[in-house]
Amino acid sequence: MSHKPIKRASDTSGATVTEPGAACKSPGGTGLDAIPGLVTVRPGRVFDLAAVETRADGGLDKAAAGEALVATRARIVALQERLYAEHRRSLLVVFQAIDTGGKDGTIRAVFEGVNPQGCRVWPFKVPSAEEADHDFLWRYHAKAPGRGMIGVFNRSHYEDVLVARVKNLVPESVWRPRYDQINDFEAMLTASGTTILKFFLHISKAEQKKRLEARIAAPEKQWKFDAADLVERAAWDAYQAAFTEALARCSTKAAPWHVVPADRKWFRNLVVARTIADTLEAMDPRIPEARPGVAGTIVPD
């Protein structure tokens, strides 16, 4: 695949480098972490989330990343149309992050312009009474994308090994087996023709403080703030431990976890968009052939 060269922020010589992701391969391969800053959690390996940089910028500046994002979105739009027309496979994009991690903003920035007929975004909040009466995966399976569709999970089935663990909503004897159950669920989706991309948007504790303070200070953003946000922040270390184990236990060859440096929103958006575009390109959806006799058909007056 070819990509428009862009300049690094520190490049004053006029030299150009390949736009992030030029060497990327599909999620089943080993090339996605060729995107500067993106960390793919290797299945079966020891993983330390705390060691992953949150402020990486790939050597780019904000303006260059913005231009690259526009071009990358155009790729996503075109590839989504092909996926929809082909109507054989689907793509599930999962977003997890701590509060203020940027799930909403990333989805808004990356999927701008995508045909809503072929893309569904599902924000998962506290389970309803009906959902709570079923197994924990029931509500997520019901929203998994059908053939030709892109499904986006804003939070996901991982809440049941994250929030459930940190808040002691269920005993460890219940949430711990869920890692294997999640892996089996994702393997089943993959075998059914769904490619799964899982993004963890990684911010620092200092960045979270900055974003919470920004919500409090701006009248138009105060509706986003809840006193419970501070309770959740107090459990930062517990959440980091839960994230670390979930990423390690549930990163598989078919559906690996990708950790995205997310302190810089503009870089976060580009990394996610490029990974989605490269994945769709690797899927290579094809426009179906026309039915016999279509070419040359005369439409009557």
Sequence and secondary structure as in RCSB ss.txt:
>XXXX:A:sequence
MSHKPIKRASDTSGATVTEPGAACKSPGGTGLDAIPGLVTVRPGRVFDLAAVETRADGGLDKAAAGEALVATRAR
IVALQERLYAEHRRSLLVVFQAIDTGGKDGTIRAVFEGVNPQGCRVWPFKVPSAEEADHDFLWRYHAKAPGRGMI
GVFNRSHYEDVLVARVKNLVPESVWRPRYDQINDFEAMLTASGTTILKFFLHISKAEQKKRLEARIAAPEKQWKF
DAADLVERAAWDAYQAAFTEALARCSTKAAPWHVVPADRKWFRNLVVARTIADTLEAMDPRIPEARPGVAGTIVP
D
>XXXX:A:secstr
     B  TT  SS  B  TTTT   TTSS GGGSTT EE  TTS   GGGS SS  TT  HHHHHHHHHHHHHH
HHHHHHHHHHH S EEEEEEEESTTSSHHHHHHHHSTT  GGGEEEEE  S  HHHHTS TTHHHHHTS  TT E
EEEES TTHHHHHHHHTTSS HHHHTTHHHHHHHHHHHHHHTTEEEEEEEEE  HHHHHHHHHHHHH GGGGGG 
 THHHHHHHTHHHHHHHHHHHHHHT  SSS EEEEE SSHHHHHHHHHHHHHHHHHHH        TT TT    
 
